[in-house]
Amino acid sequence: MGVFVFLPLVLPLTAWPVARLAEQRLHPRTATRLLAAVAGVSAVCSTLCLGLLMIVGTAQLPGNPLPDSWSDPDVRAALPYDEIAGRAAIPALLAVLVSCAAAAWRQVRVRRRVLAALTGLPRTPVAVLPDSTPYAYAVPGGGRPRGAARGRSGGEARGGGARDRGRVVVSTGMLAGLAPAERRALFAHERAHLAGRHHRHLLTVHLAARANPFLRPLRTAVSYTAERWADEEAAAEVGSRRSVARAIGRAALLAPRSPAAGLPALTGGDAGPVPRRVAALMRPAPAGRGWPPAGTAVGLAVWCAACGATVSALSSANSAVTLFLVLRAAAAPM
């Protein structure tokens, strides 16, 4: 395996400048998908790397259930600094697994609380809850349609697509503070979250940041680009970038400090830097959704991110195959 087994652990450092350039220069749709994909691949590779290191480290511990042949010098020789790296990987991998499991369980609990709070209302694309606290968020669909809780259906949303993809939840306090044009922009924004399945991208980068702290800049960047993606889709739907900008600014002023407290994984729970989003909407729409030319700064950053993720995946695969062959050779009868 050599030092290549360590590459997936440190290659996510290259994502820092990539995240900054992508959120500034790429179309929000492209940036969200790119950064989420890079984060997911990097997290899987770094976790696999820790798993390989843990196998070697655990085999050295007395009383372990692994075959004795796995602790032979030939196996340890495949890993540089086997005693230090192998033993250090054991608590590191356990911490990653516990952290990711806790984050995933928290998402499940949040979703259950939201669906339980909506139980009882007719199945409509929009649920308007009689609550003076201003908030609005999108609840992703999945599986059999569920009902909603206290409130009445809103007539602001159109079409049946949201019925299958999820539903928009908004309070009467939020609607009371918005003008009709701003309400349309708000619903268009939340429907864009549902249509784009943004919760999947956000969950991917959230778990990736738990698996490798070096990926946290990607989580922050995707939280912003997903909101910008929804902003652009809403502006195209309502036909006015200024209306969307006003809706964002007004909603930010109305909403409490944590408008979707307890809903960090659901789309709409993290509004992102509002002044930057409003400023972006005051400018013309992004030119295109394709990949930038390789000769530009952002183009080079994109290719670096793609190359980094590819090298990380190849390093992990090479290390896994090498370790498998070494362990099989060590366990083979002489």
C-alpha positions, -999 to +999 in steps of 0.1 A: +000+000+000+028+024+009+021+060+016-008+060-009-031+046+018-028+080+036-037+101+006-075+099+010-071+114+045-054+145+033-066+151-002-098+168+010-076+197+019-076+206-018-114+212-015-110+244+004-100+267-025-123+247-048-153+254-026-147+291-025-142+294-063-172+271-071-197+290-050-185+323-065-180+314-102-201+284-111-238+283-117-254+273-083-268+241-098-234+230-111-216+240-079-240+221-057-238+189-076-200+191-081-192+199-044-217+173-031-202+146-054-166+155-044-176+155-007-193+121-009-165+104-028-138+119-005-157+109+026-161+073+015-125+070+005-112+085+037-134+062+057-122+032+037-087+043+044-093+043+081-109+009+079-078-005+062-055+010+088-077-003+116-075-039+103-037-038+105-039-020+139-065-043+154-046-074+143-017-064+165-038-062+197-037-093+220-069-112+222-084-098+190-108-121+171-089-117+138-067-145+124-032-146+139-017-146+104-030-110+099-005-097+124+025-113+106+055-090+098+046-093+061+012-078+067+026-050+088+053-042+063+026-033+038+017-003+060+042+025+067+044+033+105+021+004+111+022+005+149+014+042+152-010+045+122-028+012+129-035+019+165-044+055+159-069+045+133-090+024+157-104+053+178-105+075+147-127+052+128-149+045+158-154+083+162-163+087+125-189+059+127-204+072+159-205+107+146-221+097+113-246+074+130-256+101+154-261+126+126-282+102+106-303+093+136-309+130+142-321+134+107-345+105+112-358+120+144-363+154+129-382+140+100-404+120+123-412+150+144-421+171+113-443+144+098-460+138+132-466+176+135-483+175+101-505+145+107-542+153+103-543+178+075-554+170+040-526+160+017-519+193-002-487+207-017-487+235+009-495+233+046-502+266+063-499+263+101-517+288+124-486+300+141-475+336+148-439+326+146-427+333+110-411+303+093-412+284+060-394+252+049-398+223+025-404+188+037-390+163+012-413+135+002-404+098+002-425+067+003-462+067+008-477+102+011-483+114+046-508+139+061-501+172+078-509+187+113-526+218+126-535+243+099-551+246+066-540+241+030-525+271+012-538+281-022-506+298-033-489+267-046-498+253-081-495+220-098-493+184-085-456+179-087-450+189-051-475+163-040-451+135-050-418+153-041-428+167-008-446+197+006-441+232+017-448+242+053-454+279+061-468+297+091-495+323+091-470+346+108-447+344+077-475+349+052-489+379+071-455+397+068-452+392+030-468+409+001-486+388-025-456+389-049-432+380-021-454+350-012-453+337-047-415+340-047-413+322-013-434+293-025-414+291-058-382+290-037-394+262-015-408+242-045-374+246-062-358+229-031-382+200-035-378+197-073-340+197-070-339+172-042-316+196-023-320+177+009-299+148-006-270+171-014-272+187+020-273+154+038-244+141+017-221+170+026-233+169+062-223+133+067-191+139+047-181+167+071-187+143+100-165+116+083-136+140+075-134+174+092-113+187+062-146+186+042-164+211+063-158+240+038-178+219+013-207+216+037-208+254+041-205+260+004-232+236-005-256+251+021-251+284+003-252+271-033-283+251-027-301+282-015-288+302-045-300+274-068-335+277-054-332+315-057-325+313-094-352+288-100-377+310-081-367+341-101-372+322-134-406+310-123-420+343-110-402+363-137-387+389-113-354+387-096-362+417-075-393+401-061-373+371-050-347+393-035-373+413-015-389+380-004-356+367+009-348+399+027-382+403+042-383+366+053-349+370+069-361+400+089-393+383+100-379+350+109-364+343+143-327+337+147-333+299+141-364+299+118-362+261+114-348+251+147-345+213+148-346+211+110-310+216+099-311+187+073-344+198+057-342+222+028-350+257+038-335+252+073-303+271+065-309+303+046-273+310+039-257+344+039-287+365+030-269+397+019-248+377-006-279+360-020-298+393-023-267+409-040-265+380-065-302+385-074-296+421-081-271+411-108-281+394-141-288+357-140-257+334-142-247+329-178-247+292-181-249+259-163-221+240-180-185+234-170-162+264-172-132+265-196-102+247-183-080+277-188-098+298-162-092+299-125-125+282-117-120+257-145-086+247-130-102+245-096-130+222-109-105+199-126-083+199-095-114+188-075-122+161-100-086+149-101-084+149-063-115+128-059-103+104-086-068+100-071-085+095-037-107+068-051-079+051-069-057+052-039-084+037-017-091+010-043-054+002-047-049+000-010-079-022-004-069-047-032-033-048-020-043-054+016-068-081+006-041-099-014-016-096+014-041-109+040-051-138+018-014-147+012-008-145+049-038-168+057-030-193+030-016-226+044+021-231+038 
